[in-house]
Amino acid sequence: MTVLPKFGFPDAGNSSENSEPLPFGRWILQQAERGGLIGQLAAAAKSDRAFPRDGDPVEVRKRLNLQGADPDMHEALDDAELDWNSL
């Protein structure tokens, strides 16, 4: 059986298996060029000076609550957390 090499993509979170995982907040910021609600969430996060860049999903969720984000952004955050956890 042939084994295919793993490629590190910029939005994958890690470029090597030995490196520390990318914090959730930073991963969100990297999704700004992505379409859909996750891309919109990332664009809003980039414009927010107080966004928890090194934060985990709980900290990011707290920030959304403080900002009064609409339900679509909370749904996008849930989807983003699933994507980030799958890395």
Backbone bond lengths (Angstrom), bond angles and torsions (degrees), N, CA, C in turn:
res aa  C-N    CA-C-N  psi(-1)  N-CA   C-N-CA  omega(-1)  CA-C   N-CA-C  phi
1 M - - - 1.443 - - 1.520 108.81 -
2 T 1.318 116.77 134.56 1.460 122.41 179.39 1.524 109.39 -87.69
3 V 1.324 115.12 134.60 1.461 120.32 178.00 1.515 108.21 -102.83
4 L 1.318 116.38 127.39 1.455 121.01 178.82 1.521 109.90 -84.10
5 P 1.333 117.14 143.57 1.469 119.69 178.79 1.520 110.90 -71.06
6 K 1.337 115.67 151.92 1.463 120.79 174.36 1.514 108.37 -87.00
7 F 1.301 116.29 134.86 1.453 121.21 177.63 1.515 109.04 -109.15
8 G 1.326 116.66 138.13 1.462 121.14 176.87 1.516 109.90 -89.20
9 F 1.309 116.34 113.13 1.450 121.40 177.06 1.516 108.86 -96.84
10 P 1.340 118.49 148.07 1.463 121.03 -176.25 1.519 114.04 -55.26
11 D 1.338 117.93 -35.58 1.452 118.78 -177.77 1.523 112.43 -90.99
12 A 1.329 117.59 5.38 1.455 120.40 -177.17 1.515 113.16 -79.02
13 G 1.316 118.26 -11.65 1.450 120.20 177.44 1.504 113.73 98.16
14 N 1.299 118.89 -45.75 1.459 122.69 -178.55 1.513 110.14 -129.18
15 S 1.321 115.87 140.85 1.455 118.90 176.01 1.518 110.94 -95.68
16 S 1.326 117.40 -14.43 1.456 120.94 174.98 1.515 108.66 -147.61
17 E 1.319 115.78 157.25 1.453 120.14 -177.08 1.520 112.15 -71.65
18 N 1.327 118.98 -20.56 1.452 121.88 -176.73 1.519 113.43 -87.12
19 S 1.310 119.00 -10.65 1.457 121.00 -176.77 1.528 110.41 -82.44
20 E 1.325 114.49 161.77 1.460 120.67 176.75 1.527 108.98 -66.79
21 P 1.318 117.50 145.75 1.465 118.97 176.95 1.527 110.85 -65.27
22 L 1.301 115.72 145.22 1.458 122.00 178.85 1.525 108.60 -69.52
23 P 1.343 118.01 129.67 1.468 119.15 177.76 1.530 110.94 -57.21
24 F 1.310 115.47 147.52 1.462 121.19 -177.49 1.526 112.02 -55.30
25 G 1.315 117.28 -44.42 1.463 120.51 -179.69 1.517 112.37 -59.05
26 R 1.322 117.10 -43.08 1.474 120.77 178.71 1.525 110.65 -68.30
27 W 1.325 116.69 -37.16 1.463 120.02 177.78 1.529 109.84 -61.84
28 I 1.341 116.45 -43.33 1.475 120.37 177.46 1.526 110.03 -56.42
29 L 1.328 116.71 -46.84 1.467 120.53 -177.88 1.527 111.81 -60.26
30 Q 1.320 117.66 -31.07 1.466 121.41 179.16 1.530 112.51 -72.93
31 Q 1.311 117.34 -11.25 1.466 121.04 -176.43 1.528 113.08 -91.35
32 A 1.326 117.99 10.81 1.470 121.75 -174.76 1.529 113.10 -60.17
33 E 1.313 118.28 -30.13 1.470 121.06 -179.58 1.523 112.05 -86.59
34 R 1.294 116.32 -4.04 1.456 121.98 -179.14 1.527 108.99 -76.56
35 G 1.288 116.69 147.37 1.457 120.35 178.35 1.516 112.11 -79.92
36 G 1.290 115.84 177.71 1.451 121.63 174.52 1.517 114.08 73.68
37 L 1.317 114.15 -165.37 1.458 120.33 -175.37 1.524 113.07 -67.80
38 I 1.325 117.58 -32.99 1.467 118.87 178.28 1.522 109.93 -64.92
39 G 1.321 117.51 -39.32 1.464 120.79 175.61 1.519 111.78 -63.42
40 Q 1.324 116.73 -39.23 1.467 120.57 177.26 1.527 110.94 -66.21
41 L 1.326 116.30 -40.60 1.461 120.84 176.71 1.520 110.33 -60.62
42 A 1.324 116.66 -44.41 1.466 121.28 179.72 1.523 111.30 -63.74
43 A 1.320 117.02 -41.44 1.468 120.42 179.04 1.527 110.56 -63.15
44 A 1.322 116.98 -41.87 1.468 120.38 177.68 1.525 110.67 -65.36
45 A 1.324 116.92 -39.45 1.468 120.96 179.27 1.523 110.78 -63.71
46 K 1.328 116.80 -39.31 1.471 120.44 179.39 1.519 112.09 -62.82
47 S 1.312 117.03 -31.90 1.464 120.04 -178.38 1.531 112.73 -87.28
48 D 1.318 117.36 -3.59 1.466 122.47 -178.10 1.527 109.41 -99.77
49 R 1.324 116.67 109.07 1.469 120.95 -177.66 1.524 112.57 -63.53
50 A 1.309 117.84 -25.65 1.466 121.34 -177.67 1.528 112.64 -96.77
51 F 1.337 117.24 8.34 1.464 119.98 179.08 1.525 109.44 -60.77
52 P 1.346 118.07 133.65 1.472 120.96 -178.05 1.532 112.25 -74.75
53 R 1.322 116.20 85.02 1.462 121.88 -175.59 1.529 113.23 -57.83
54 D 1.297 116.86 -36.18 1.465 120.29 178.83 1.525 111.37 -100.74
55 G 1.319 115.68 16.75 1.457 120.59 -175.63 1.515 113.83 -81.73
56 D 1.319 113.63 159.71 1.459 121.06 174.33 1.537 108.19 -91.43
57 P 1.334 117.76 177.47 1.467 119.10 -178.48 1.534 114.07 -57.53
58 V 1.323 117.56 -33.91 1.467 120.42 179.75 1.528 110.43 -65.26
59 E 1.325 116.93 -44.07 1.468 120.88 179.51 1.528 111.49 -65.42
60 V 1.320 116.60 -40.10 1.467 120.16 178.39 1.529 109.71 -65.60
61 R 1.322 116.94 -40.75 1.468 121.03 178.35 1.534 110.74 -62.38
62 K 1.337 116.75 -40.83 1.468 120.52 176.91 1.525 110.65 -60.27
63 R 1.336 116.34 -41.46 1.464 120.07 179.66 1.528 110.91 -64.06
64 L 1.328 116.83 -41.84 1.467 119.88 177.49 1.527 110.56 -60.43
65 N 1.325 116.27 -41.91 1.466 119.95 179.11 1.524 111.17 -63.10
66 L 1.337 116.88 -43.08 1.466 120.62 178.81 1.522 111.98 -61.85
67 Q 1.322 116.30 -33.96 1.458 121.28 -178.85 1.526 112.72 -84.13
68 G 1.320 117.38 -6.10 1.461 120.33 -179.15 1.517 112.76 68.40
69 A 1.322 116.23 38.17 1.468 121.09 -178.34 1.526 110.85 -61.83
70 D 1.326 114.99 147.53 1.460 119.35 -179.86 1.533 110.61 -74.92
71 P 1.336 117.09 164.17 1.469 121.00 -176.90 1.533 114.08 -56.72
72 D 1.336 117.75 -31.28 1.468 119.82 178.73 1.526 111.57 -61.95
73 M 1.324 117.05 -37.13 1.465 120.10 179.60 1.528 110.82 -70.44
74 H 1.322 117.13 -33.50 1.469 120.09 175.91 1.530 110.15 -68.41
75 E 1.319 116.16 -37.99 1.464 120.20 176.12 1.532 110.31 -65.10
76 A 1.326 116.53 -41.49 1.468 120.88 177.29 1.521 110.28 -62.10
77 L 1.324 116.82 -39.28 1.461 120.50 178.51 1.524 110.79 -63.53
78 D 1.324 117.51 -41.76 1.467 120.93 176.86 1.525 110.83 -60.26
79 D 1.336 116.53 -45.33 1.468 120.82 178.88 1.526 110.98 -64.06
80 A 1.329 116.45 -41.38 1.464 120.69 179.80 1.522 110.78 -63.84
81 E 1.318 116.59 -39.80 1.465 119.74 179.12 1.525 110.85 -62.83
82 L 1.325 116.97 -40.84 1.470 120.34 176.76 1.524 110.93 -61.64
83 D 1.337 116.80 -44.89 1.468 120.73 178.58 1.522 110.83 -61.38
84 W 1.329 116.68 -46.62 1.468 121.99 -177.90 1.529 110.76 -63.60
85 N 1.334 117.32 -40.63 1.470 120.75 179.35 1.519 112.50 -67.20
86 S 1.324 117.21 -23.00 1.465 120.21 -178.56 1.530 112.85 -81.70
87 L 1.332 117.04 -5.16 1.471 120.10 -178.97 1.506 111.48 -72.48
